[in-house]
Amino acid sequence: MNSMPFSIDRDIKDLIHNSLKKILGKKDENIEIEARHGIIMDKVTGSRIDINAQHPFIFSTKNS
């Protein structure tokens, strides 16, 4: 079990949330954000799946 008083996952989620909150404050604009993440985790074993590619995460304020 992790004995550190902080969580990297929580810190990353807070960073993303706070960043998106500022960006999405611009209500008159359609915004699309694409980020690349190069790691896929196997939820069963907790190990990284070795795929030599970066996988997109796309967030959009558009309704379509």
C-alpha positions as CSV (number, residue, x, y, z in Angstrom):
1,M,0.0,0.0,0.0
2,N,1.2,3.5,-0.8
3,S,2.2,5.3,2.4
4,M,2.9,8.7,0.8
5,P,0.5,11.5,1.7
6,F,-0.3,12.4,-1.9
7,S,-1.6,10.6,-4.9
8,I,-0.1,11.1,-8.4
9,D,-3.4,10.1,-9.9
10,R,-5.3,12.7,-7.9
11,D,-2.7,15.3,-8.6
12,I,-3.0,14.7,-12.4
13,K,-6.8,14.7,-12.2
14,D,-6.8,18.0,-10.3
15,L,-4.3,19.5,-12.8
16,I,-6.5,18.4,-15.8
17,H,-9.7,19.6,-14.1
18,N,-8.3,23.0,-13.2
19,S,-6.9,23.5,-16.7
20,L,-10.1,22.5,-18.4
21,K,-12.1,24.7,-16.1
22,K,-10.2,27.8,-17.3
23,I,-10.4,26.8,-20.9
24,L,-14.1,26.0,-20.8
25,G,-14.9,29.3,-19.2
26,K,-14.9,30.7,-22.8
27,K,-18.6,29.8,-23.5
28,D,-18.8,31.4,-26.9
29,E,-16.2,29.2,-28.5
30,N,-16.2,25.6,-29.7
31,I,-13.2,24.0,-28.1
32,E,-11.5,20.7,-28.9
33,I,-8.6,19.4,-26.9
34,E,-6.6,16.4,-28.0
35,A,-3.9,14.9,-25.8
36,R,-1.6,11.9,-26.5
37,H,-0.8,9.2,-23.9
38,G,1.6,6.4,-24.8
39,I,0.7,3.9,-22.0
40,I,-2.1,1.4,-21.9
41,M,-2.5,-0.4,-18.5
42,D,-3.8,-4.0,-18.2
43,K,-6.5,-3.6,-15.5
44,V,-6.2,-7.3,-14.6
45,T,-2.4,-7.6,-14.0
46,G,-1.7,-3.9,-13.5
47,S,1.1,-4.0,-16.0
48,R,1.8,-1.9,-19.0
49,I,0.8,-3.2,-22.4
50,D,3.7,-2.8,-24.8
51,I,2.3,-1.0,-27.8
52,N,4.5,1.3,-29.8
53,A,1.9,4.0,-30.4
54,Q,0.4,7.0,-28.7
55,H,-3.4,6.8,-28.2
56,P,-5.5,10.0,-28.5
57,F,-7.9,11.3,-25.8
58,I,-10.2,13.9,-27.3
59,F,-12.4,16.3,-25.4
60,S,-14.8,18.5,-27.3
61,T,-17.4,21.1,-26.3
62,K,-19.2,20.5,-29.6
63,N,-22.5,18.7,-29.5
64,S,-21.8,16.6,-32.6
